[in-house]
Amino acid sequence: MNLLLDTHVALWAITDSPRLTQSARQLILNPRARVWVSVASLWEIAIKFALGRGDMPISSQQALAYFQQSGYRILAVEAEHTSALEQLPPLHQDPFDRLLVAQAMTEPMQLLPHDAQLSGYGPHVVRC
């Protein structure tokens, strides 16, 4: 199973945060799971960290190092991912989350979000 973590879930996983649900933790730790983090998440971290946002406590460079040390794979943003955005209904307005949904649908992968609203995008979004 290819599992794409959203930005917050990825950060919670590498810090063993109590905000990470037990079901999400089990999916991530499943030995059959290939865990991915999108370049879009690194971009989001970089922007929010540079703005001094409290929900991004580490830089994108630090996050990348932690993701790689954890064995997570990095998913590039491809042209097909951006084209898939046009097919998404306007259920959610966050551009980073929408790109993650488009990536999950295109690859295909299972997106593990922290925002339950994303489950409206269908079977490529895992509700935990």
Secondary structure in CASP SS format (residue, H / E / C, confidence):
PFRMAT SS
TARGET T0000
AUTHOR 0000-0000-0000
METHOD secondary structure of the structure
MODEL  1
M C 1.00
N E 1.00
L E 1.00
L E 1.00
L E 1.00
D C 1.00
T H 1.00
H H 1.00
V H 1.00
A H 1.00
L H 1.00
W H 1.00
A H 1.00
I H 1.00
T H 1.00
D C 1.00
S C 1.00
P C 1.00
R C 1.00
L C 1.00
T C 1.00
Q H 1.00
S H 1.00
A H 1.00
R H 1.00
Q H 1.00
L H 1.00
I H 1.00
L H 1.00
N C 1.00
P C 1.00
R C 1.00
A C 1.00
R E 1.00
V E 1.00
W E 1.00
V E 1.00
S E 1.00
V H 1.00
A H 1.00
S H 1.00
L H 1.00
W H 1.00
E H 1.00
I H 1.00
A H 1.00
I H 1.00
K H 1.00
F H 1.00
A H 1.00
L C 1.00
G C 1.00
R C 1.00
G C 1.00
D C 1.00
M C 1.00
P C 1.00
I C 1.00
S C 1.00
S H 1.00
Q H 1.00
Q H 1.00
A H 1.00
L H 1.00
A H 1.00
Y H 1.00
F H 1.00
Q H 1.00
Q H 1.00
S C 1.00
G C 1.00
Y C 1.00
R E 1.00
I E 1.00
L E 1.00
A C 1.00
V C 1.00
E C 1.00
A H 1.00
E H 1.00
H H 1.00
T H 1.00
S H 1.00
A H 1.00
L H 1.00
E H 1.00
Q H 1.00
L C 1.00
P C 1.00
P C 1.00
L C 1.00
H C 1.00
Q C 1.00
D C 1.00
P H 1.00
F H 1.00
D H 1.00
R H 1.00
L H 1.00
L H 1.00
V H 1.00
A H 1.00
Q H 1.00
A H 1.00
M H 1.00
T H 1.00
E C 1.00
P C 1.00
M C 1.00
Q E 1.00
L E 1.00
L E 1.00
P C 1.00
H C 1.00
D C 1.00
A H 1.00
Q H 1.00
L H 1.00
S H 1.00
G H 1.00
Y H 1.00
G C 1.00
P C 1.00
H C 1.00
V E 1.00
V C 1.00
R C 1.00
C C 1.00
END
